[in-house]
Amino acid sequence: MVGDSRSFARPACALLIGAAALGLSACSESEVDIVAFEELTMVSATIAPEDERCAFGGAIIQTGLDTNRNGTLDGDEVDASSGQVRCNNTQPAAASPLISAFVAGQGMPTAGSSTTLSVTATDSSGGSAVSYEWFDVTNGMVLAEVGSTLSVAIPADAEPGDTFVYQVTVTDAAQVEQVRRIVLTVSELNVRPVTTVSTQSHQLFLPDGLAAPVDQPTGDFDGVVFFAGTDSIPANQQKMGNRSRRDLGGFAAQRRNFGFGNNSREELDNLRNSISSRNEYTLTNIATAVTRACAVGRYSMALENATSPTDLTRALVELVGLSVDPGALGSFPDGLPDEVLAALYEFRLSVCFYSPDDVVVLVSLVVDAVKEQYEAVTSGVTDGTNVGEADAMREQQTDEFVGTGAGGLADFLFVIDNSGSMGDEQDALSQAASAFISVVTNSGLDFQIGTVTTDRQTLRGVGYTNDTTQFQDDARPGTGGSGTESGIYWAERSLLSTALGDAEDGSSTLAGYPRTGASMSVVMLSDEPDQYSRYAGSTFDPNSNLFIDRSYPVYSIINEGSPGDYDDLALATGGSVASIDDITQFPAIMNAIATNAGGAASLFQLSETPISSTIVVTVDGVSLAEDSTNGWQYVSGSNSIVFRGDAVPSEGVEILVSYQYIDDGEPASP
């Protein structure tokens, strides 16, 4: 039903005209002349859901005088100035949006450049009988273009930060219409380009290197589908590797929660379960974290049958990307004739939750064998920094730093379950230790690692160490420990400090850790739920504790089916959760932990939260590549830049980090 509806009755005097034959008193002739024409209303157009004006759709109501007294409003009787928009309060059961995709090929153009806006739409009966009307909102001009694409030229004298707003109205043969706007922000030359997508409530920004086909999905979908391969990645960003024309697929879409999760983490779990409950998909959690409004998950996805990126993308859109439940896709972009088939993918799923009616889902999937080649693209599309409100402004920022010749101080405390069931997991951790230390070392960090168990705070081996062999030994404490496991309790005890107000000093503090100026990251490995209360005599509060108070992020590698407080603590501290179930994934898990922990120790904390795929880093005027081996990486959890390998800046050099950010009025996350 259309909200705020009114009934328009015939004037009383006019009613009496038709009653004269019944002997009722009628109006005088002069009175009849004044009121004889009835004012009627009509629905001139139906507004589809997900419209710029009405989230749930509605109608445009017009009025006029029925001068020919035929009981309806003819076209020449409508008051052209009378149109009123009336919005529905809820989503009508049979209503669907017309627009499924609205994309700007270059959402942050530079002065004097051009970009193309493209719309994918279907009519309300599922066909293609739609018309397009384009409007230049900035200059108040109706444009001549009547097709589904619009070429836009940015004035040569435009300044960085200037915005240009364009609006498209799509109307079908049944006079159902939908309005959608998109905002273009003029960029400086020293940030990387992005593709902008307009959904009902948001702007979404996709990294350079993703190709959004002109023929986007139709049906119950509000967003964009994209792909990547050797044809889409710019030549200067390509690495050596066995890549194909299409190795990656994914989508970004706005939808509702359909009565399930009430925050980003719950909705991420809901969507993940929707996928993993199907026999053809097996997911192993590599890292799940929460940043701002988004929960970000990274998984290994094993398929029952080898599948192409295009077909897998379509299957996942149908599972977790539709805007209606139950919903259906119409058309979908075609696959490539020679497209690669794979049975193992790296799968990233992020959920940004704003309200039950406003959820953004970000998905990327890439053939596992070449996942390192696409790290910058997959992180840029799923780290959650690329989602803004529809009317949010984008600003330019350059942060300046001076190189120190090092990457900062980083201390780690590993807490390892030494109960009887942990032999294989300890061996896998020990084998992954060298990869962990390699990543940390490659960041230029001055690091130390201490190890305790889930039944005592005694430091193993020589205490804190940066020796790979020693850490590998410390990671195997054996399986003769207590079955009452509590990684949280013994980590807390080890980190007690009288200097910080505690009643005693723990084993790490007595050994001199964390060092002054060093970050402290805690890694917990256990296949059983934490039993904190068995030692402490009280329950543990994941949201109020030593780890939060002292900014010690916790990384939990656990049995997700029985996590205890491990998962809640990790997410509350800005750490992450990973699955202990598949020990073959331990190297990837440890790599992710090392990367994030390196961000916590970084000396290069940004002043704003960037759209990460716009970042450009220069050292003494020379641009550096975004590269996990010899370049830089952005770590969203700590909002920092980490340098790797040969790119670690030497002492005294000038470092400039330029980027665009979404101005939402909130300070950057620490």
N, C-alpha and C positions, 0 to 999 in steps of 0.2 A: 504494500500500500504506500502511496505517496504521502510523505509527512506534511503537516501543516495544510491539509486540504480544507477547502471551504465549499459550502453549497450556495449557489446563487439563485435566489427565488425570483419569480415573476413579480413585478410591482403590484400592490394590492389593487390599484385602480384599473390596471390592465386586466386583471382577473375578472372584474365586474363587467367588462365589455361583453365577454362571452356569456355572462349570466343574465343579460337583460330580458331574454325571452322567458326566463323563469319568474319574471316579475320582481327581480332584485333591483335595488337602486343603483343606477349606473353613474359614471362621472359626467361632468359637463363636457361640451365639445372642446373647450380650451384646455381642460385638464387632460383629455385624451391625447391631444396634440403633444403635450409635454411628456407623457409617460408611455405612450402606446408602443414604442420600440423596446423590446426586451433586451437586457444586457445578458449575454451568454458567455460561457467560457469554453475553451477547447484545449486539448493537448496537442500542441503543434509538433512536438517531437518527444520521443522517449530517450532518456539519458542512460547509457549503458553503465554497468558497474565499473569501478576503477577509473572513473572520470576525474578530471582536474577539479571539477566543482562538487561532485557527489561521490563519496567512496562506495556507496551501495547502489548507485544509479538514482534515477528519479524521472522527472518530466519537466518540460517547458510549457507553462500555462499562459495562454493569451486570451484576451477578452475583446468584445466588440458588440455593436448594436445590431440586432437582427432586423434590419430595415425592410426586408421583403417578407418578414413574418412567416418564414418557412420552418422555424424551429431549430435551425442549425446555422452555424456561422460559415458563410461563404468567404472565399478569399478576399473579395473587395470590402468585406465588412469587418475584417480583423484590424484592431488598433495596433499598428506596427510597433508602437512604443510600450505595449502592455506586457511584453514577455517577462514572466517570472520563473525562476528556477525553484522547483520543489524537490527536495532530496528524500529518498527513502531512509527510514530508520534502521532497516535490516535488509539483508540481501534477499531479493525475490528468488524463489526456488528455481525458476526456469531462466533467469537472466544471466547472460554471459557478456564479458567485455568484447568489444570489437578489435581493439588493438592488443596484439601480443608482443610486439617489439617496436621500440623507438630508439634509434641509434644514431649518434654523431660519430662519423669516422675519425674525426680529430676533435676531441672535446675541449682541448686547451690550445687553440690555434694561436699563432703569432701574428703580429700586425702585418697586413699585406698578403696573408695566406688565404686559403679557402678550405672548406670542408663540405661534406655531403651529409645531409640528414635523410634517413630512410625509415619508413614506417611499414610494418607488416600488419595487415588487418583482414578480417573476414566479416561477412554480413551476419546478422543475427540468426539466419537460417543455416549458416555453415558454408555459404557460397562466397563469391568474390564480387558481388554487385555493390561496391562501395565507391564513394566519391571523396575527394580530399580538398580541403580549403586551408591554405597556409596564411598565417598572420605574423607579421613582424611586431612583436609586443613592444620592443624597445622604442621603435619609431612610430607605432600606432598605424601601421599600413597593412591593408589586405594585399597579398601578393598574387601575381598572375598564375603561378604554378598550380596545376590541378592534378598532378600525378602523385605517386607514393614516395618520390624523392625530391629533395630541394637542395640545390647548390647554393652555398652561402659564401660570400666574399667578405673578409674582414678588412675594414678600412686601413690604409697604410699608416694613418696618423693615430691609430688606436694605441692606447697606453696599456702596459701590463696591469691586470686587475680589472680592466673594463669588462662589462658583461653585456652579452647580446642574447635576448630571450626570443625564442620562436615557438609558435603554437600551431598545432594541426588539429583540425576538426574532421573526423571521419564520420560519414553519414551513409546508411544503407538504404535500400529501396523501401523498407518499412518505416522510414523516418526515425530509426534508432541512431543516435549519434554519440560520439565520445570525443572529449577534448583532452589533449595531453600537451604539456610544455617541456621544453628542454633549454638548459642554460649553457651558453658557451662563455668561458672566461679566457680572456687574452692572456697568454703566457709570455714570460721572458724566454729568450733563446736557450738559457742555461738550465732548463729542466726538460725531462724526457716527456714525449707525447703520450697521451692516453686516449682511449676510446671512451666516450660517455654514453651511458644508457639511461633512459628515463623510464621509471616505473610509476605506478600510481602515486607513491609518496616519497620516492627516493631518486637520487642521482647515484649511479654506480660507475666506477672508473676501472677500465681494464688495461693491463700493461701493454706496452708496445711489444709486438711479436705474436699477439693473438689475432686470429682472423675471424671476424664475425660475418658470416655469409649474408648476402643481400636477402636471400630467401630464408627467412627465419621461421620457426615453428608457428603454426596456427592452432587455434583451439583454446583450451583453458590454461593459458600460460601468460605470464606478465614478466618479461625479462629479455634475456639474450642467450643464445647458444654460441659457443666459440670453439675453434680448433687451432692447433699449432703443429708445425713440422718444418721441414727444410724450406718450404715455400713461403712461410710466414715470418720466421725469425730473421731479423736484419743480419746481413752478412758479417758486420762487425761484432755481433753478439754470438755468433755461432762458434761452438767448440768442436774439437775433433770427437767423433763418436759415430756409432753405427745407427744413424738416425734415418727416418723415412719422411715422406711427404706429409704424413699425418700420424704423429705419435701421441698426441694429447687432445683431449676433448673436455668439455665442461660447460657449465651454465651459471648464470646469476639470475635470480628470480625473486619476486616478492609474492608472498602467499599469506595464509592465515595459519593459526596453530590447530584449527579444527578440534578444539576442546581438549588438547593434550597438554604439552608443557606450558609452564607459567613463567619461565625465564629462559635465557639462552642455553644454559647447561641442560635443563630438562628437555627442551625441544631438540637439542643435539642428540641426546640419548634416545629420544623417541624416533628420530629419523634414522639414526644408526641402527636401531633395533628393527626398523621396517626393512632395512636392507639385509642385515645379517640373519634375519629369520627365514630368508629364502635359501633353499638348498644350493642354489647355483653360486652364492657368494659366501666367502669366508673372510672375515675382517680380523686383523690383529692390530691393536692400538699401539702406535709408535709414540705418540705424544698428544695429549688433550690438555688444553689450557683455556683460561678465560681472560679476555682482555676487553676492558670497557664493556660495550653492549653485546659483544660477540663471544661465543664459545667456538674454539678452533680445534678441529681434530685432524690428525694425520694417521693414516692406516696403511697397512699392506693388505691388498685385496687379491685373494686367490679365486679364480673362476673355475667352475666345473668344466666348462668348454671354452676354448680360445675364442675371443671375440674382438672385433675391431673397435677402435675408439669411438667411431660414429655410432655403432649399434649399442655400445655400452652407455654412451651419453644419453641416447634416447631412452633406454631402459631406466636409467636413474632419474631422468626428468619425469617419467611416468610414475615412478615410485615416490619421489620426495619433492618434485618441483612444480606440481600443478597448483593453480590458484583456486580450484574448486574441488570439493570432495563429496561424492565421486566426480572425477573429471576425465577428460579425454583430450589427446592431441589430435590435430588434423594432419596437415602436412609437416614434414621434417626435412632438414637439409640432407641432401644425398651424400652417401659415402663415396670414397674414391675407388676406381676400378682395381687398383693394386694395393689397397689399404692393408697395413700390417694386421695380423691376428696375434693376440697374446693372451696367455692364461694368468699372468701376474702383473698387477698394476700397483703403482703408488696412488692412493686415493686420499684426497683432502676434502673435508666437509666442514664448513663453517656456518653457524647460525647466529644472526644478529636479531635479537628480540627487542621490539619497541612496545608492542602491545599484543594482545591476543589476535587482533585483526591486522597486525603489521609485523611480519616476520620476513627477513631477507635470508635466502639460502644461497651460499656460494660453494660451487663444486668444481674441482679439477681432478682429472685422472690421466695418468701418463704411464706408458709402457715402462715397467720397472727397470728393464735393462738399460734405459737411457734417461732415468729420472734425474741424474745429476746435471744433465745437459739443459734441463728446463727448471732448475731450482729457482732462479730469479722470477720466472713467469708464474710458477705455481704458488710461490709465497706471495707475490704481488696481488694475485687475484683472490686469495683466501685468508689473508691476515686480518681482514676487517677494517683496515685503514682506508679502504676504498669505497665506503658507504656513507653517503650524506643525505640530509633531508632535501626534499625537492627544491626548496627555495634557499638552501644554504649557500653562503658566499665562499669562494675559494681565494685564499691569500697566498702571497709569495713570501718566502723566508730564506735567508742565508745565514747559517751559523758559522762562526769563525773559531778555529782552534789552533793551537801551536803544538807541534809534535814533541813528544818526550823521548822518543827512541824505544819505548816499551809499550805494552798493552795493558798495564795495570796489575794489581795484586789480586789473586783469586785463591781462596782456601776452600777445601771440600771436606766434608765429613760423610763417609759412607757407613751406613748401618745395615749389616748383613744378617739375615736369618740363618742361625746355625743349628736349627732343629733337624730332626732325622730325615725329612723329606726334601732337603735342599741341595743334595749333592750335584745334580745335573745343572741346576741354576747357578751354583757357585762356579762350576767349571766354565759355563758359558760367559759369566761375568768376567772371570779371569782372562779368558781368551779375547774378550772385547776391550780389555784394559788398555792394550797398546793403541787401539784406534782412538779411544777416548783421550789418552795423553797426547796422541799425535795432533788431534784437533785443537786441544788446549795450547800445546806448544806452538802450533802454527799461527795462533793469534798473538803471539808475542807476550803471553801472560807469564808473570812470575807466580807459579802455583805450588801448592803443597796439599797433599791428600792424607787424611787420617781415616782409620777404619776401626769401628767397634761392632759389637754384635747385638742381637735383640734380647740378650739376657744379662748384659753387663756393660759398663762404660769404659772398661780397660782398653786402652789403645793397643792395637796389634802391632807386632813387629818392632820397628824402631820408633814408632809413633808417626808423626807427619813426615811425608817423604815426597819427592818428585821423581823417584827412581821407578822405571817401568817394572822391572823384575820384582822389586820389593812390593809394589802395589798388587801385582799378579798373585804373589804369595799371600798377602793380607786378605785378598778377596776370597780365599779358600779357608775359612776358619773351621771347617769340618762340620760334622752333623751330630756331634755329641752334646749339643747345647740343650737348654730347657725348652720344653714344649709350650711354656708360657711366654709367648713372644710379644715384645713391645718395642718396636723400633722408635716410636715416638717418645716413650718414657726415657729410654737410655740415651737418645740423642739430646733430649732436654737436660738430663743430668750431666752429660758431658760438657754442655755449653753454659752451665751455671757460672755466674761471675759475681763475686762480692763487690767488685768495682761498679757493677751495674745494679746493685741493690739486693742481690741474692744472699742467702744465708751461708753459702759455701761456694767454693770453686770446683768446677767439674774437671774431668781429665783433659779435655781440650784446652780449657783456660789455663790449667796448671802447666801445660806444655807450651803456652804462649800463643794460642790460636783462639779466634781469628787474629791475625796480625793487624797492627794499626794501619788503617787505610785500605784493608783488604775486604773483599766481599766474602761472605760465607754461604756456601750452598750445601744443602743436606740432601743426600741420595739414600733412599730406603728401599731395600729389596726383601720381599717376604711373600710367601704363598698362603699365609693365613691372616685372618683379621687381627688388628692390633688389640692387645689386652692391657691397656694402660691402667685401668682401674685395679687390676690384680696386684700391681706394684704400688700405685699411688694411693689407693684406698678411696679414690674419687674419680668421677668421670672427667674426660678430657673435653675441652671446648675448642673445636677447630677454628673458631672465629675470634678467640681471645686467648693469647698464649705467648710464650717467649719468642717463637719463630716470627710471628707477625710483629710484635713489639720491636724486634731488633732487625727486621728486614732480612731474614734468612729464608730465601725461597727453598721449598721442599719439592723434590722430584721423587715420586713414588712409582716403583715397578712392582706391581702387585697382582693378586688374583682379583680381577674386577668383579667377579661374582660374589665375593665376600670381602669387601675392602676394609671394614671397620671404619676408622677415621682417617686412614691414609689418603684417600682420594679427596675428601673435603679439606684436609689440611693443605695438600698440595695446591689445590685451586685457590684457596683463600690466601696463600702466600705469594701467588704469582708464579708458582712452579708449574709442573705438569704431571699427568698420570699416564702410565704405560702399562701394557699387559705383560705378565710374566709367562703366559701360557706357551708362547712360541719362542724357544730359546734361539732359533736361527735368526730372529730379528733383533737380538741384543746389540749387535754392532750399530744398526740404525738407531736404536733407542739411545745408546750411549752417545752417538754422534749428535743427536738432537739435544740431549742434556748438556753436552759440552758447548754447543753453539749458544744455547740460551744462558748458561752460566757465564760464558764469556761476555755476553751482553751486560750482565749484572756488574761485571768488573770493569766495563769499558770506561775510558776517560772521555768518551765523545757522546755525551748525553744531549739529545736535541731539545730545543726550547719549545717546539710545537710537535704535535703528532702529525707526521707527514702522510700524504698519499704516497705510500712507499715506492710505487712504481714511477714516481716523478723525480726521485732523488738523483742528483748528480754530485759526485765527489771529485774535487780537484786537490792536488798536492803541489804547491808551488806552481800553480797555473796549468798543470798537466792533469787531464781527466783520467780517472781510474775506472777499471771495469768492475761491475758487480760480479764477484766470483768468489766461491767458497774456498778456493785453493790459493790463488794469488790475486787478491782484490779486496773488496769490502762486502759486508753483509749488513742489512738492517735487521735488528732483533726487536720485534714488536713488543715483547713482554717487558723489556726495559727501556724501550724507545731510544735506542742507541745504535751507533755505528761501530762495528767490529772490523778491524783490518786483519788480513790473512797473508801468511807467507812473505813473499818479497815486497808486498805492498804496505807492511807495517811502517808507518812514517818515522823517519829519523828525527833526531832532536833538532828543534828550532825551525822546522819547515812550517809553512802556512797551509792550513787545511780549511777548505771551504766546502760546506755541505748546503746545497741549494735544493729547494723543493717547494711544492705547493701543499697547502693544508686546508682542511675544511674548517671554516670559522664557525664553531658551534657555541662559542662563549665559554667553553670549559678549558681549564688549563691542561697541558700535556700530562699524560700519565707518567709516573716515575719509572 
